Amino acid sequence: MPMILFASVVRVRDGLPLSASTDFYHAQEFLECRRQLKALARRLPQYPGRGSAESRDFNIYFSSSGGVACMAICSRQCPAAMVFCFLETLWWDFTASYDTTCIGLASRPYAFLEFDSVIQKTKWRFNHMSSSQMKSGLEKIQEELELQPPAMLSIEGTDVANGMLNGHTPVHSEPAPNLRMEPVTALGVLSLVLNILCAALNLVRGVHLAEHSLQVAQEEVGNILAFFIPSVACIVQCYLYLFYSPARTLKVVLTLAFISLGNMYLHGLRNTWQVLFHIGVASLSSYQILTRQLQERQSDYGV
């Protein structure tokens, strides 16, 4: 019976294991395959997004995207499409549970060991699910594999078997999952419009002040920058709301800080209500950015 025997989640840049399934296989061949998987994990930055390696008794598969890779050890009878369905499901579940900042700051192996329960449940479902239940997902993955076959790696040297050019690994585009944001809300549209308005007001005031400053004093330079920097920050907030970006929380905090500090610096040129208006718009936009999450993926695999 085709079986997924072991699965792990690793950080691509250094191969640090983040979580793994609890396996109960102690055969020497399996333990050797585990060691080979660890060695392969440390070389993931060299390889494209999908790949596999064959050993005498087992196959190793990996799928990586966005700095996170999911890897599996399977019996040789396991269809590749089924394994890649499994790995993509794990990737979505893991990245939905932990943000990129937490993953990037992890310093010890298996920092997210509690994710083991999710791996075990997903592994069990795929091992006990019939092909008909996964038909649509398998067909989709099979088409992707035909269009862009996974790299075939050598266990011993972990070289790409599809060919080396002057000793360099050929570059392949990574089949990254499509990161789509949740639909834009009416309040989100309002925050965008107000943000663009604030950016325009800051830009116009800054340009006007710069043009009419015949003798630019240090204080006037500060005022000009206090108009321009919040203007740029407003545009950045619009981008963060519309498009997904790593470390969104940090960027939101920085843009809100720039807008708030800039407007407080301009208190002499703006009255209190104007300052509060600009800071209020920035706060509303920040809230909208942080509450607009990645869209839930469609369950194509019947799990």
C-alpha positions as CSV (number, residue, x, y, z in Angstrom):
1,M,0.0,0.0,0.0
2,P,1.4,3.5,-0.9
3,M,2.3,5.2,2.3
4,I,3.6,8.6,3.4
5,L,5.8,7.6,6.3
6,F,7.4,10.8,7.6
7,A,6.9,14.5,7.0
8,S,8.7,17.6,8.2
9,V,8.6,21.4,7.8
10,V,11.9,23.2,7.5
11,R,13.2,26.7,6.9
12,V,14.7,27.0,3.5
13,R,17.5,29.4,4.1
14,D,19.4,27.1,6.6
15,G,17.4,23.8,6.6
16,L,16.4,24.3,10.3
17,P,13.6,21.8,11.1
18,L,10.6,23.6,12.4
19,S,8.2,20.7,13.0
20,A,8.0,17.0,12.1
21,S,5.7,14.1,12.4
22,T,6.3,11.5,15.2
23,D,7.4,8.4,13.3
24,F,7.7,4.9,14.7
25,Y,9.9,3.4,12.1
26,H,13.2,2.2,13.3
27,A,14.5,0.1,10.4
28,Q,18.0,0.9,9.5
29,E,17.0,1.8,5.9
30,F,14.4,4.3,7.1
31,L,16.8,5.9,9.6
32,E,19.4,6.3,6.8
33,C,16.8,8.0,4.7
34,R,16.0,10.4,7.5
35,R,19.7,11.4,7.6
36,Q,19.6,11.9,3.8
37,L,16.5,14.1,4.2
38,K,18.3,16.3,6.7
39,A,21.3,16.6,4.4
40,L,19.0,17.5,1.5
41,A,17.2,20.1,3.7
42,R,20.4,22.0,4.1
43,R,20.8,22.3,0.4
44,L,17.3,23.5,-0.4
45,P,18.3,27.0,-1.5
46,Q,20.1,25.4,-4.4
47,Y,17.0,23.7,-5.8
48,P,13.8,24.7,-7.5
49,G,10.4,24.7,-5.7
50,R,9.7,21.0,-6.2
51,G,11.9,18.0,-6.2
52,S,12.4,14.3,-5.3
53,A,15.2,11.9,-4.6
54,E,15.1,8.1,-4.8
55,S,16.8,5.7,-2.4
56,R,16.7,1.9,-2.5
57,D,13.6,1.6,-0.4
58,F,12.1,5.0,-0.1
59,N,11.5,8.3,-2.0
60,I,12.1,11.8,-0.6
61,Y,9.9,14.7,-1.8
62,F,10.0,18.4,-1.1
63,S,8.0,21.4,-2.0
64,S,9.2,24.9,-1.0
65,S,7.9,28.4,-1.3
66,G,8.2,31.7,0.7
67,G,11.1,30.5,2.8
68,V,9.3,27.4,4.1
69,A,9.6,23.9,2.7
70,C,7.7,20.7,3.4
71,M,9.4,17.4,3.0
72,A,8.3,13.8,3.1
73,I,9.6,10.2,3.1
74,C,7.3,7.9,1.2
75,S,7.2,4.3,0.1
76,R,8.3,3.9,-3.5
77,Q,4.7,3.0,-4.6
78,C,3.4,6.5,-3.6
79,P,2.3,8.5,-6.6
80,A,4.2,11.8,-6.9
81,A,1.1,13.8,-7.5
82,M,-0.4,12.5,-4.2
83,V,2.7,13.4,-2.3
84,F,2.9,16.9,-3.7
85,C,-0.8,17.4,-2.9
86,F,0.0,16.4,0.7
87,L,3.1,18.7,0.9
88,E,1.1,21.7,-0.5
89,T,-1.7,21.1,2.0
90,L,0.9,21.1,4.8
91,W,2.5,24.3,3.5
92,W,-0.8,26.1,3.5
93,D,-1.7,24.9,7.0
94,F,1.7,25.8,8.4
95,T,1.9,29.3,6.9
96,A,-1.6,30.0,8.0
97,S,-0.7,29.1,11.6
98,Y,2.6,31.0,11.8
99,D,3.7,34.3,10.3
100,T,7.0,34.9,8.5
101,T,8.4,36.9,11.4
102,C,8.1,34.0,13.9
103,I,9.5,31.6,11.3
104,G,12.4,33.8,10.6
105,L,13.2,34.4,14.3
106,A,13.1,30.7,15.2
107,S,16.5,29.8,16.6
108,R,16.2,26.2,17.8
109,P,15.1,23.0,16.0
110,Y,11.4,22.0,16.2
111,A,10.4,25.4,17.5
112,F,6.8,24.7,16.3
113,L,6.6,21.1,17.5
114,E,2.9,21.5,18.4
115,F,2.3,21.5,14.6
116,D,3.1,17.8,14.7
117,S,-0.6,17.0,15.5
118,V,-1.6,18.7,12.2
119,I,1.0,16.8,10.3
120,Q,-0.1,13.5,11.8
121,K,-3.8,14.1,11.0
122,T,-3.0,15.2,7.4
123,K,-0.7,12.3,6.9
124,W,-3.3,9.9,8.1
125,R,-6.0,11.4,5.8
126,F,-3.8,11.1,2.7
127,N,-2.7,7.6,3.6
128,H,-6.3,6.4,4.0
129,M,-8.0,8.4,1.3
130,S,-9.0,6.8,-2.0
131,S,-7.9,8.2,-5.3
132,S,-11.5,9.2,-6.2
133,Q,-11.7,11.5,-3.2
134,M,-8.6,13.3,-4.3
135,K,-9.4,13.2,-8.0
136,S,-9.6,17.0,-8.7
137,G,-6.6,17.8,-6.7
138,L,-4.5,15.0,-8.2
139,E,-5.4,16.1,-11.7
140,K,-4.4,19.7,-11.0
141,I,-1.1,18.7,-9.5
142,Q,-0.5,16.2,-12.3
143,E,-0.9,19.0,-14.9
144,E,1.5,21.2,-13.0
145,L,4.1,18.4,-12.8
146,E,3.8,17.7,-16.5
147,L,4.3,21.4,-17.3
148,Q,7.2,21.8,-14.9
149,P,8.6,18.5,-13.8
150,P,10.1,18.4,-10.3
151,A,13.9,18.2,-10.1
152,M,15.2,14.6,-9.8
153,L,18.0,14.6,-7.2
154,S,20.8,12.2,-6.5
155,I,20.7,11.0,-2.9
156,E,24.5,10.6,-2.7
157,G,25.6,14.0,-4.2
158,T,22.2,15.7,-4.1
159,D,22.9,17.0,-7.6
160,V,20.1,17.8,-10.0
161,A,19.8,14.9,-12.3
162,N,18.1,16.9,-15.0
163,G,21.5,18.4,-15.9
164,M,24.2,20.7,-14.6
165,L,25.6,23.5,-16.7
166,N,29.3,24.3,-15.9
167,G,28.7,22.9,-12.4
168,H,25.8,25.3,-11.7
169,T,22.3,24.2,-10.9
170,P,19.8,25.3,-13.5
171,V,17.5,28.0,-12.3
172,H,13.8,27.1,-12.3
173,S,10.9,29.3,-11.3
174,E,9.3,28.3,-8.1
175,P,5.7,27.0,-8.2
176,A,4.6,29.2,-5.4
177,P,1.0,29.1,-4.2
178,N,-1.1,32.0,-5.3
179,L,-1.3,34.4,-2.3
180,R,-4.6,36.1,-2.6
181,M,-6.0,38.6,-0.2
182,E,-9.5,38.7,1.1
183,P,-11.9,40.9,-0.8
184,V,-11.7,44.6,-0.3
185,T,-14.4,45.9,2.0
186,A,-16.3,49.2,1.8
187,L,-14.5,50.5,4.9
188,G,-11.2,49.5,3.2
189,V,-12.1,51.5,0.1
190,L,-12.9,54.5,2.3
191,S,-9.5,54.2,4.0
192,L,-7.8,54.0,0.6
193,V,-9.6,57.2,-0.6
194,L,-8.8,59.1,2.6
195,N,-5.1,57.9,2.5
196,I,-4.7,59.1,-1.1
197,L,-6.3,62.4,-0.1
198,C,-3.9,62.8,2.9
199,A,-0.9,61.9,0.6
200,A,-2.0,64.5,-1.9
201,L,-2.5,67.2,0.7
202,N,0.9,66.5,2.2
203,L,2.6,66.5,-1.2
204,V,1.0,69.7,-2.3
205,R,1.8,71.5,1.0
206,G,5.4,70.2,0.9
207,V,6.0,71.3,-2.7
208,H,4.3,74.7,-2.0
209,L,6.5,75.2,1.0
210,A,9.7,74.3,-0.9
211,E,8.9,76.6,-3.8
212,H,8.3,79.6,-1.6
213,S,11.3,79.1,0.6
214,L,13.7,81.6,-0.8
215,Q,16.1,81.1,2.0
216,V,15.6,77.6,3.3
217,A,16.3,77.6,7.0
218,Q,16.8,74.4,9.0
219,E,13.3,74.6,10.5
220,E,11.8,74.9,7.0
221,V,13.7,71.9,5.8
222,G,12.3,69.9,8.7
223,N,8.8,71.1,7.8
224,I,9.2,70.1,4.1
225,L,10.4,66.6,5.2
226,A,7.5,66.4,7.6
227,F,5.2,66.8,4.7
228,F,7.0,64.5,2.2
229,I,7.7,61.6,4.6
230,P,4.0,61.1,5.7
231,S,3.0,61.5,2.0
232,V,5.2,58.5,1.1
233,A,4.0,56.6,4.2
234,C,0.4,57.1,3.1
235,I,1.2,55.6,-0.4
236,V,2.9,52.6,1.3
237,Q,-0.2,52.0,3.5
238,C,-2.3,51.9,0.3
239,Y,0.1,49.3,-1.1
240,L,0.1,47.2,2.1
241,Y,-3.7,47.1,2.1
242,L,-4.0,46.1,-1.5
243,F,-1.1,43.5,-1.7
244,Y,0.3,40.9,0.5
245,S,3.8,41.7,1.9
246,P,6.0,39.8,4.4
247,A,6.4,41.5,7.8
248,R,3.2,43.5,7.3
249,T,2.8,44.3,11.0
250,L,6.3,45.9,11.3
251,K,5.7,47.9,8.1
252,V,2.3,49.1,9.4
253,V,3.8,50.2,12.7
254,L,6.6,52.1,11.0
255,T,4.3,53.9,8.5
256,L,1.9,54.8,11.3
257,A,4.8,56.1,13.4
258,F,6.1,58.2,10.5
259,I,2.7,59.7,9.8
260,S,2.0,60.4,13.5
261,L,5.4,62.0,14.2
262,G,5.3,64.0,11.0
263,N,1.9,65.5,11.7
264,M,2.8,66.3,15.4
265,Y,5.9,68.0,14.1
266,L,3.7,70.1,11.8
267,H,1.4,71.2,14.7
268,G,2.4,74.8,14.2
269,L,1.4,74.7,10.5
270,R,-1.8,72.6,11.1
271,N,-4.4,73.0,13.8
272,T,-5.3,70.2,16.2
273,W,-8.2,68.9,14.2
274,Q,-6.1,68.6,11.0
275,V,-3.4,66.7,12.9
276,L,-6.0,64.4,14.4
277,F,-7.6,63.9,11.0
278,H,-4.3,62.7,9.4
279,I,-3.4,60.5,12.4
280,G,-7.0,59.1,12.4
281,V,-6.9,58.2,8.7
282,A,-3.5,56.5,9.2
283,S,-4.9,54.5,12.2
284,L,-7.9,53.4,10.2
285,S,-5.7,52.3,7.4
286,S,-3.4,50.4,9.7
287,Y,-6.4,48.6,11.2
288,Q,-7.7,47.7,7.8
289,I,-4.3,46.4,6.7
290,L,-3.9,44.2,9.7
291,T,-7.4,42.8,9.5
292,R,-7.3,41.9,5.8
293,Q,-5.8,38.5,5.7
294,L,-4.8,36.0,3.1
295,Q,-7.7,34.3,1.5
296,E,-8.4,30.8,2.6
297,R,-7.3,28.4,0.0
298,Q,-9.8,26.3,-1.8
299,S,-9.8,22.7,-0.7
300,D,-9.0,20.9,-3.9
301,Y,-7.7,17.8,-2.3
302,G,-10.8,16.6,-0.4
303,V,-9.1,17.2,3.0
